Amino acid sequence: MAIYNTPFELFKRAIDSVLNQDFKDFEIIVVNDGSEDALSKQLLDYCIMHDEKICYIYSKNVGQSRAVNRAVHFARGEYITIIDADDEYKPNRLSSCLNEMKSVDLISSLTETIVSKDEDYYVADKHDLHKNIHVDDCTLFGTLFGKSEVFKSINFESVYGADSFFYDEAQKIYQVRKSNCRTYVYYRNIATSVSAMHKEKRRLQHQ
């Protein structure tokens, strides 16, 4: 997880959803990407409470892609996955993904998407930012789950659609598959999310 100034209660919800998985053999790497001091203290205190499961890393603000790359560098597990600080896992997220890894190296799954209005189901197309596509047709950071070697051999770039570009690069050399699993809860009704702020920026540019 990379976190930058996400409200603590959302961070806690995300972390707790991982701690409450029915599969227990995992580590969580939290990269605090230069959050404000007050929040940083809350994050550190909470991670210390669960230090048997959580590795906490502080860094200056470098953006989500580079922060995730840093977390990947420290990961020791056979498999790697990601969770955004304002989303959460269903209790069977890890076990359901593991069950799909028998013949592939990387999957990208669907989401249970929480919206305030129907238009929130749509995001800018990485190929044409003036067009929108449904989130079910996207590749999202948090839905990526795969073998460690995939994540350690391909970096996330600091561009819009970094998660999708990562998947495109992976499929050139690894076995990848889209999964219909919906065990990742994706909150699109949060005004401060990266995708929401990008949409607002586009709206202002076209006024």
Secondary structure by P-SEA (a helix, b strand, c coil): cccccccaaaaaaaaaaaaacccccbbbbbbcccccaaaaaaaaaaaaaacccbbbbbbccccaaaaaaaaaaaccccbbbbbccccccccaaaaaaaaacccccbbbbbcccccccccccbbbbccccccccccccccccccccccaaaaaacccccccaaaaaaaaaaaaccbbbbbccccbbbbccccccaaaaaaaaaaaaac
